[in-house]
Structure formats: structure tokens, C-alpha cells
Amino acid sequence: MRAVIKLLCEQFPQAFSRRVPRPLKVGVYADALAAFGGAVEPRDLKSALRAYTSDARYLRSLSAGADRVGLDGSPAGTVTPEDEAVAKTRLADLAKLADLAKVSAPGIIEAKIAPRAEPQAKVAVERGAKKENTTAASGPKRLSLADLREAGRRRRERET
């Protein structure tokens, strides 16, 4: 999806921009699909356009009376007050989702930012420790086939 958006920005810089998006004409999907001539899968193009037009920067560009542009950058209609209202609703929904994500899972954001700790076994092996030392620190003992057979025998004895 990101690759398709990048391709759109490269092929049609008059219409697509990551930094300063402009309102796109209604029906730009069909124009872009025809322009690519099968080089991009229709579902990938649709997903990319959905992602592009759902971005907060794009939604903020939808103000009533603003010119919509075609692939070549020429005017192709205007943004209606209804379009602006829908964009404002979507922006409010995005803000609510962002706030909800911060409230419901505050540790997730910090976990993504914090560097990941290396597994104990890997650190020990890199330091030249023996394998026996790493298994004790990494968790419970792995059961052998004999251990599993013994556990099965005990369970059968209890059932009878």
C-alpha cells in the first residue's frame, strides 16, 4: 500500500503529495487505474487511495469551496459543505481513537519506543556460557519422551 502511494506521488505530483495533500476529484480511482494500465492491482490501488484519503492531513484539506484536482493537477470540481462535514466527523473519530488508544493501553506506546531486551539465552551464548546455564535461566525444563510417558502412565493409573 505504501509503495502504491509512493508511486502515485511520483507519477502524479500535481495531485498527490504527502506533505500538502490537495482534495482529489471524485472518480480519481478510475482515472488512476486507467493511467497505470494494469501495472497496479485494482485492489491495491483502492487500498492505497483509501489510506491516502483517510489521512488527517488530507481530511484537513477538505474545506468547502476548495478546488478538487485531477491526476494532472487541473481543477475538477469543488469540495461541498457536505464533504467538509464528513471530513470533520472523520477527523473527530480519528482523535477519539487516538485518545482511546492512549487511555486503554498506555504501556503499549512505551513498549514500542523502548529498546527490546535480548533473550537471556542469546546473551549467555554470546558471552560464551555453557548451554546448561542458559536453560535454567530461560524457563522450565523441557520434558523428554520418557517424562511424557511417565506422566501418561500416572494419569492412566489415576483414572482406573
GILIN-V425760 format. One record per helix or strand of 3 or more residues. SS is the DSSP state (H for helix, E for strand). FROM is the first residue (numbers start at 0). LEN is the number of residues. Records with the same first field share a line. If there is no record, write none. Layout:
# GILIN-V425760
SS = FROM-LEN / FROM-LEN
This chain:
# GILIN-V425760
H = 1-10 / 27-9 / 41-13 / 55-6 / 80-24 / 105-8 / 119-7 / 130-8 / 144-15
E = 66-3 / 74-4
